[in-house]
Amino acid sequence: MTTTDYALDPELAAALPELPALDLTDLPAARTTLAAIRSTLPAPDESGVRVTDIAVPGPAGAPDVPLRIYRPEVVRGTGGILDVHGGGFVMGDVDGSHAANLALCRAVGVPVVTVEYRLAPETPYPGPLEDCYAGLTWFSEHADEVDVDPTRIAVHGTSAGGGLAAALALLARDRGGPEIAFQFLAIPELDDRLETPSMRAFVDTPVWNRPNAVVSWECYVGADIRGTDAVPPYAAPARATDLTGLPPAYVSVMAFDPLRDEGIAYALALQAAGVPVELHLYPGTFHGSTLVPGAAVTKRMAVEKYTVLGRAVA
């Protein structure tokens, strides 16, 4: 199939020629392409938000973890949001998610903290997850410094960030804290086995496809163990067999995304384990649909996110 064979939302389909074509099989080139695209974007609107960069103690023997803290001028809730950026475990940083986190902080009206975790393959699992856990720990222990109720912290992540957010919920449960009130898993990357129908079918979908997923997981957990029983559930949450006691969740998936079916399966598994969960499948969409901000379906996604997270941290 080609991208023209998919029943994409017309507004999204019209924007396809303008979207980046990222090929992770040449990771240095993909990172360069992403940086070049970002350099052409206008400066984001920082009005109504105070932004601070700090560094907090990292995992044992590792460097400090940079955090970016967003504080809204208009406060609407007592909780806070820990954001974990996407990028297939191999790309992305806090600058790349800056505009989205400014908008999130303003819309929900609570502090947002985002984590500059180390990337694979330079730092494979468990390094990135432990960096995120260090950020969550700092947020919980210093919640009073940012006027947040430590019992009302939600984790939010997109793509690989969604997978890391899901893993954080598992890790925090099994380590006895910090407390997580809610997990917002947007198009999460959860399963290194790459065996779902959508993962097998979508080898040429826009922005994200099976070949990119293979590289992503092999960089994160290692090419020699990807797909084997040596991969733990904290690396690939789809492998978890006990989901009881996890925080309530929201899971979103895109119709023409290789990650679609693993997200659906994880939501159903949470439901079966007695975890309150909401699942939303957006028709006509693909993994990078939010790169088309003017599309009606993208605007609906944003409203849904702000509404769900606002309710979670109110």
Residue, then its C-alpha position, 0 to 999 in steps of 0.5 A: m500500500t501507499t499513503t494514498d491508499y489509506a482512508l485518511d481524514p481529508e484535511l490530514a491527507a492534504a497536509l501530507p506533502e508538508l510533513p517530515a519523512l523520518d527514516l530511523t534506519d539513518l538515525p543521525a540524518a533523522r535527528t538532523t532533519l527534525a532539528a532543521i524542521r524545528s529551526t523554521l518554526p515560529a517562537p511559541d507563545e509564552s504568555g500566561v506561563r512562567v518557565t523555569d529550567i532546573a536540574v535534579p539528582g538522577p539515578a544512582g551513578a548517572p548525571d543530573v536530570p534536567l527538568r522544565i517547569y511551567r507555572p500558569e498565571v491563572v490556576r484552575g486546579t490543585g494538581g500537576i502534570l508530569d510530561v514525558h516527550g515522544g520521539g521513539f526513545v531516540m529523538g526529542d527533547v524538552d525544546g521540542s515539546h515546549a510549545a505543546n507544554l505551554a498550551l497545556c499549562r495554560a489550558v489546564g491551569v496547573p503546573v507542568v513538569t517535563v523531563e529531559y531524559r537521556l535517549a537511546p541508543e546512547t542510553p538504552y533501557p533502563g536509563p531513560l525510564e529511570d531519568c523519568y522516575a527521578g523527575l517524578t520523584w522530585f515533583s512529588e517530594h517538592a510539590d509544595e514548591v510549585d503549589v501542587d497537591p502531591t496526591r494529584i499528579a498525572v503523568h502524560g506522554t505521547s508515543a514513546g513518552g506514552g510508553l514511558a508514562a505507562a512504565l512509570a505507573l507500573l514502576a511507581r506502583d511496584r516501588g511503593g510510590p510516588e503516587i500517580a493520580f492519572q495516566f494519560l497515554a497518547i498513541p503509546e509505544l508499548d510492545d517490542r514484539l511488533e506482532t499486532p495486526s496494525m504493526r504488521a500491516f502499516v509498513d508505509t504509513p505517514v511519519w511512523n511505520r513498522p520499519n521505524a518501530v523496529v529501529s526504535w525498539e532495537c535501540y531502546v532494549g537491544a537488537d539481541i533481546r527485542g521480541t524475546d522474553a528477556v524484555p521486562p514489562y517496565a521496558a515494554p508495558a504491554r508485557a505486564t501480566d498484572l495491571t491491578g492497582l494502577p491509576p485511572a487511564y486515558v488511552s488514545v490511538m490513531a486509525f492508521d498507526p502501527l501502534r493502534d492495536e497495542g494501545i487498544a489491547y493495553a486499554l482493554a487489559l487495564q479495564a479487565a484488571g479493574v482500572p478505570v480507563e477511557l479509550h478513544l480511537y480517532p478515525g482517519t488519523f495517523h501517528g503524526s496527525t497532531l502535526v497538522p494543528g489546523a485540522a478539525v480532528t486535531k483540534r478535537m484531540a486537543v480539547e479532549k486532552y485538556t478536558v480529561l487532564g483538567r478533570a484528573v487534576a482538578 
